[in-house]
Structures are given as C-alpha cells and as structure tokens.
Amino acid sequence: MKEPTVRVQKIRKDTVRIRLIIFGTLAILLLICSVFSEYLTPYDPYLQDLANIKAAPSAAHIFGTDRYGRDMLSRVIVGSRTSIYSTLLLVAIITVTGTMIGVFCGWHGKWIDVVLMRISDIFLAFPGLVFALAVAGILEGGLQNAIIALAAISWPKYARIARSQTLAQKETPYLKAVRLSGCSTMKIIIKHILPNIIGPILVTSMLDIGTMMMELAGLSFLGLGAKPPTAEWGSMMSDTRSLLTTVPWVTMAPGIAIFISVMIFNLLGDTIRDYADPKSRGR
Amino acid sequence: MGKYIVHRLLQLIPVLLGITFMSFAMMRMAGSDAITELYGNKGAVSQEVIDAKRAELGLDQPFLTQYVSWLGKMMTGDMGISYVSGKDVFDTFISKLPATLLLTILSILLTIAISIPLGVLAAVSHDRITDYVLRFFSFVGNSMPNFFVALLLMQLLAIKLKWLPVISDGITIRSALMPTLTLAIAMSAKYMRQVRATVLEELNKDYVTGAKARGVRQSVILWRSVIKSSMLTIITLLALSIGSLLGGTAIIESIFMWDGVGKLAVDAITMRDYPLIQAYVVWMAVIYVLVNLITDLLYHALDPRIRLGVSKE
C-alpha cells in the first residue's frame, strides 16, 4: 500500500480539525446543558402529576410521563447532571491517581515500584465489573460508592501508561542534564516529566469517558449507584423497567440519553486520538 | 517452552494470593461477620454466648491467622454457608456456574461468527462505502450500554414480535437467545474494529506488496497469508475478553432472569450475603486468570515466530 500523498495528508489533517471542532462543540453543549439543567426543564422533574400518569409522548410531554406523572424529558435533562458529573469526576480521579502512582513508580523505581506494580497486577487480574460489583455491594451502594468502586479497578491502566512514559523520559539526555544541574525532584516531575507524558494519558482518559459512563450507569441500573428518586439515567431505566410492556418510552428515553452522550464523548475521544497521533487515523 | 510455563505458573502465585487476600480483607472491612449475621436480629444474646461462638469460629484470632485458615478451607471448596439460604456457598456457586459458562460460550461463538467476517470485509474494502457502513454500526454498538441493548431487544423480539419469551423459562436454548444476542452485539461491535485494524496492519506489510507485484491473486494473498497470520492475534483478543464477559453477564443475567452466577451475585449483593459475594469474586478472578494463562500459553505454542524463538523472549 502506498504512502498517502502530501495533499491527501493535508486534507486528512483538515478533516480531523473540523471533526474536533464539531464534536468538541457538541460535548461542550452537553456539559452546558448539564450545568444549567435546572433552568432548562419544561416541568419540575420531581413533581408528581397523578392525573396524567403514563402519558404517551406528545407535544406537551415529548418523552411522555412515568407512572407518577413526572415529565420524562425534564427527568432526563436533570439526570444529565448526575450522570455526566459523576462520570467526569470518576475519570478525573482515576487519571490523577493513576498518573501520580505511575510517575512515582517510574521515578523512584526500586522496591516501591515492584510492590505497587504487583498490586496493580492484582487489580488487573480481576475481571473489571466483577470487582466493582462486589465493592459497590459491600459499600452499600450509593453514587459516591459506585464511583469509588469503579475508581478502585480503573487506576492501574493509567499507572501503567504513566510509569512506562516516565521510564522513557528518565533516560533522555535533557533530563539527565536537568538532574545534573541540581533541579529538585518535585520540580523535575512537575515541570519536565508531566508536560511530556500528559499527552497519551489525556487521550486515554478522553477515550475512557464513554466506557465509564456506561459502567456507572450499569451499576446504577443494578441499584448500586444513584438511588431513586434522584434522577440518574441508569437508575431511571431500572426503575421503569417493569413498564416496558405498556409504556416503553419511559425506559427508552434515558437509554437514548446515555447512548447519545456516550457517542459524543467517544467521537470526541477518537478525534482527539487522531489529532494527537496521526498514525492511528482511519484505523 | 517448559521454562516459560514454569515461569508463568510462578507468576500466578502472588496474583492469586493477592486476589484472595483482597477479597478476604474486603469482607472484613464490610464490618459484618458470621456472628453479627447469626445473632444480629435475635434480640439480646449474652456476651458469653457471642464470645464462645466467636472462639468456635476462630474469629478471635489475629487477622492473618484467620486469612490463612480461610484460604486453607477455600482450597478444599469450603467457603462457609450462605447467610440467607443456609446452604453451602461452594455448592450453590458450582450449581449455577454451567448456566453462565453456556451463556459465555454461546456469545463468544456468535461474536466470532459476526465480527471476524465483517471485520475482514471492512479491512478489505478500506475507506470505501462498505467500510464506512460497517464502522458506523460498530460505533453505534460500542456506544450502547448492554442493558439498553437488552431492553431494546426485549421490546422488539419479545413484546412487539412475540418471538421469544420476555424472561427466561429455565436454561433452554430458546431463552438463551436474547441474552446471547445482547452480549454478542456489544462484543462484536468492539471486535469488528479490532479485527479490521489487525487485518489492515497485516495488509500493509511488505510481503503483501511483494506478492501483489509477483501477480498473486488478491483472494489468495488474503486467505492464504493475511487471514492466517492475523487470526492468531484475533483469537487471543477474543479469549482475553472472556473475563470482561464473565463480569458483564451479571447485568444481563439479572435482566433476563438467567439463572447463572451473575444473577446469583447480584441477588447476593442486594441481600448482603457476604460469603456468596466473596465466592463470586474469588472464583471469577481465578477463572479469569486461568483463561488468560491458557490463552498466553496457546499463543506461544501456536505462533511459530515465538515457538522457534525468532523474536526476543
């Protein structure tokens, strides 16, 4: 297969940039929606209108109403705050902890590196959700505990990346020069190592947002995350599951919301990866 | 090869010890032991009775001693009795395992049947319309949580079309269809992408250009060389996914009321049946580690490049 010509390369670069703008805007719109969700809802999401239960989708209630007559559109909009915030918080936690542990291991080396990497091996040996399920179950559910459970199993991936990147940086001539000139460890890590290794880590965390959102929603769906009446997409779906035969829209609306948000974040993640690493384009 | 197997087996020991230790510590942190479960809701029980029972069960021993004796018991399949049903935990777990394994194997097979042909097709028609359509579907499949797929299938196949039962009526192929389909859809979306990437990478190698230059037919290059050499990577990837599948079945099993270990675990979690949760975590991790080991060994045994020591080992 021949190398793409310069012209083709330039066109590809331009399309990646356009995709980045489009998906970035969509993601920002989603975030704005979740920040101002309270002001965007057409009805009070917790107001029960018992005269108007299980209403089919109509102009007044685009997604219909649930069994308490609560407007589904309003609940989905308010749910975005819980779902998106907690996902972003989770990704931020694992990125920061994982990176810190990884950099520390890579820099310090010796026994502490061996011990921490063995521990991360153990976490990697658990099939992901199995362990999260158990942790969330023991911590007695709740959104906060679901985040802890997922964070507990997800950090090793970041620690691995940060560690290998740090090890590679450690061997570069410029870093040896910095060390020789007597720069303090803290300063080396913050000013020299972190800026150089943060790229691949951020790309990984962007790609992880979608997965984490689905896993958090999954735990909530099992009743191990957000608890009703808090509007959260996963728990809203399990809450209304029994109505699937009669009023499918109340279950489908939050599902579609998860699907669309995950898709936007996945598209953004893919685009950022392509932007950062042109080799992966079209793969 | 023999040396490698021994090396891998030795590596397993700390991992298995870590897994069991963490599960044990987790249950202790839960702040509940057999004593509180036994006497917790039976009103006042005198301290002497509690202490006697505690000594009888060895709960007054130091933490590490307790762990070692627990580990010893676990090896022989004695994982205590369920707080809820009062039955032996290990027996309960083993009795539910075949249903989950059946589901796992069926969905792996379906995933292979879907993702490999489509992935190869997408790679061959790289950057053409077929490729774009397939990639679009794979993307959509990747962005749907599996419980959403499950509910969509339920709505479509069971409620609208009435082809299949809404929830499973026992372990039959008919009721296995929907959970299998759900798991396979999510997995195929993911694996189609990886199959495509692997085949594309292989297609870009120099020997393919060489074969083309010598006038070897495209289909011969594809079937004789490219697919043969990328299959190994693909099978390995699939085998490694068994682990996530084993965990992912928990949600699907409880949606479809499929009577396997996943549903058992979810039920145990809602009932705070700690010994059962512990059994689930430990045995799932052990199965996962063993599957990974076997995959790794198979990979080494099957790939002539590694078997003959061409690459650095």
Interface residues (C-beta under 8 A of the other chain):
Chain A: M1 R118 I119 D121 I122 A125 F126 P127 G128 L129 V130 F131 L133 A134 V135 A136 G137 I138 G210 M214 A217 G218 F221 L222 G223 L224 G234 M237 S238 R241 L244 T245 P248 T251 M252 G255 I258 F259 V262 M263 N266 L267 G282 R283
Chain B: P14 V15 G18 I19 M22 S23 M26 M27 M29 A30 H126 D127 F139 V140 N142 S143 M144 P145 N146 F147 F148 L151 L152 M154 Q155 I159 V166 R196 A197 L200 L203 N204 V208 T209 G243 S244 L246 G247 G248 A250 I251 S254 I255 A265 V266 A268 I269 T270 R272 Y274 I277 Q278 Y280 V281 M284 A285 Y288 V289 N292
